[in-house]
């Protein structure tokens, strides 16, 4: 396992916030004190089999079993920290899907993985050694594909542990050292449930309002009482104070057919609204 200083590296992805956001830690109590400093009002749930009195003082909620006690309701947490989901066990894909289910639309998962392209791993392979019984190794490209399959929309990496090693010989062998990958032992990962653009859209209005918007736009797009539903769309925008820029971005995300976009844009001008698309 990596030491405490390196464990704090995952929290580079976490911005200070004074709101009572919900966080889930999976066996990662070492983050508690630092999280309390960064997010003093956070509601923290910890999945761990045993708890010390010190841990209980830092948490708001406790769960005893790592699999059976996962919440079933969707969209509970803003942040899930599951450091070892990619490195130990066999059910990593199902756990990634379960965490995605628990994340709010603006939420993200923090984890890490051991890099199979790290030079010392390659050296061991060249000597016929590959000790994979304790932890799993990944290449960046495989992690991207796995997270994409688990329906994460935006993925960011930071180096968690690097070593100063010459890569000259391995580059001669044809190994590319993109992002200093050959000298990185551990990659830190932030996997977002939605893209930043979509998350921003979803944060401004309630799920109910967004559902009404989406339903009306789809009815207009597929010419189901288009004029009547456009009138309802304008009434909804007026009632909920949905501004033109938000409506433009939302239409761009929801409406596929260009003819429908042109129809909405032209009709909106009659209501004094300026709808534009990139």
N, C-alpha and C positions, 0 to 999 in steps of 0.2 A: 504494500500500500504506500501511497505517497504521503509526505509529511504534511503538517498543519499549514505551513506557509503556502505550499502548492495547492492544498485543498481550497484555500481562500481564493485561488485564481478564478474559480467559477463565478464568484460574486462580482467579478469585473463586468459581467453582463447585467447586473442589477443596479438600477438608478435609485437614488434616495427618493423616498415618498413618505408623506405623513398621513396618507389615507389608510383605512383599515382593510387592506387587501388580503385575500386568502392565499396561503402558501402551504404546500405539501412537501414535507421532507421524507425521503425514503431511506431510513437507516443512516441519515447524515446529520446527527446531532452536533457534529463539530462545527456546523455553520450557524448554530443558534445565536451565539453571542454577537457575531458580526452582523447577522440579519437584524437583530434587535437594534443595533446602532444605525443601520441603513434604513430600516423600515420599522420605526418604533411602535406604530399602531397596528402592525400586521397581525392577522389571526393565523397562527401557525399550528398545523396538524403534523404530528410525527408518527410515521409507521415504524415501530420498533418493538421488539419482543420484551425488553426489560428497560425500566426507567429508573434513573437515580433521582433523588430529591432536587438536585441542581437543575437537571433537565426539565423536571416538572414546573419549576418556577419560570422557565423561559417559553413554555408551550401553552397553548390554549386548549388543546385537544390531544387525546392519546388513542392509538389503535394498536392492538396487541399482535395481530397477525398480518403478514405482509401481502397476502393474496386474498384471503376470505373476507377481510375487513375493508377492502377498498370500497369507497362510496359508489353507489350505483347511479345517482342522479348526475346528469351531464352539466358541464360548464360551471364548476364550483370554484376552481382555483385560477389565480392569475399566474402563479409560478409553481412549477413542480421541479424539485431537485432530486434526481435519481442518478447519483454519480456512477453506480456500478451496473446499470441496466444493460449496457453493451459489453461488459467485461466478464460477468459471471452468469451462470445459469444457462438454460436452454430455451426459455420461453420469452426471449427478448422482444420478438415481434409482437406477440400478444400483449405484452406489458406496454410497449410503445403505443399500441392502439388504445389500450385502456387509459393511459395517461392523456392521449389526445381527446378522448371522450370526456375526461374530467376538466380539461382546460377551457376557460372562457375564450371567446373569439379573439380577444386581445392578449391572451396568455401565451406562455412559452415554457418549454422543457429545457432544463440544464442537465447536461451529462458530460461524459468524457469517454475516450477510448485509447487503447494502446496501439501505436502506429506500427503496422507490419512492414512499412518501408523505412523504419528507423535503421540506421547503419549497423548498429550492434545486433539487431535482429537478422539483418541480411548476412552479417559475418557469421552468426551462428548457423544460418541455413547453409552457407557455403561449406561449413565444417560438418554438416549433417546433423545439426542439433536444432530442435524446435520445441521448446518447453511450453506447450499450450494447455497442460492439465489444470493449471491454476487460474488462468484468465484467457479471454478471447482477444485476438488481434484483428484489426481491420485496416483497410486502406480508406483514404478519404472518399474516393469515388463510390466504394461499397456502402459507406455510411450515408452518403447523399441519396443513393438509390433506396436504401432501406427506409430512411425517413420519408422519402417521397412516397413510397408504397404505403407507409403508415399515415399518409395524408397530412404531413407537415408541409407548409407552403413556403417557408423562408428559413434558410439555414445559415448560421454564422459560425466561424471557427476562430479560436485563439490558441496560441501555443501554451500548453500547460507545463511542459518541462522540455528543455532543450539542452544539448551538450555541444561544446565547441570541438568538432571533429572535422578533419579534412574530408571533403567529398570528391576530391579530384579523381581518385581511382574509380569510384563508382560511376561518376559521370562519363568516364572513358568506356565503361561497360554498357553505357546507354541509358542509365537511370537519370531522369530529369529531377532537378532539385527545386521544383516549384514551391514557392512560399517556405523555403528552407525545410521541406518535408523530410529530407534524408537525415537531418539533425534533430528532428522533433520526436521525442519519445512518447509524449502524451498530447493529444489534441483535446481541447475543451470545446463543447458544442452548445449552441443556443438554437433550438428548433422551435419556430413560431407556428402556432396553429393557423394563422392567416398572414398574408403579406401585410406590411406596415400600412399600405394604402387602404386595404380592405378593413383592417382593424380600426383605423381612424374613422372610417365611415360608420362602422358599427358602434363605436363608442358615443357618437353624438346623439343618437335617438334610441328609444327603447326597442326591444325585439318585436313588440307588437306593432309599432309604427313602421318598422322596416318590413315586416311581413305584409302589412297593408300596401306599402309602396310597391313591393315586389309583385304582389298579386295583381294590382291594377296595371302595372307596366306590362306584365305578361299577357293580360287580357287585351290590352291595346295592341301589343306586338302581333298577336295571332287573330286580330280583327274580330274579337268577341265583344260586340257592342262598343266599338272603339270610341265613338264620340261620347257616349254616355259615361264610359269609364274614364275618359280623359277629363271630363267635367268633375268627376269624383276625385281624380288625382289633384286637380287644381284646388278643390275644396280642402283636401287633406293637407296640401302644402300651406294653404292659408291658415287653417286651424292650428297646425302644429309648428308654424313658423319655419318651414323647411326652405332654406335659402337656395338661390339659383346655383351656386357653385356645388353645394352638396347634391342637389338634384341632378346636375350634370354628371358628376362623378358616379352617382348611384346608377343612373341610366347606363353609363358606360360599362359598369360592372355586370348589370343584369340583362340588358337588351342585346341580342345578338344581331338581328337583321338591320341593315343600314336603312332600309326603307321605313322601318318603324321609327328609327331615330329621327329621320327627316320629318315624318309625320308629327312626332311630338314636338320637335323644335319649331316647326311652322305654326302649329296650334298654340304653343306657349307664347309666341310673340303677340298673339291677340290678347293675352292676359297680362302683357307688360313684363313677361319673364324672358331673361336672356339665357337660353340654354346653348351651351357650346360643347364640342367634343374634340379631342386631340386627333 
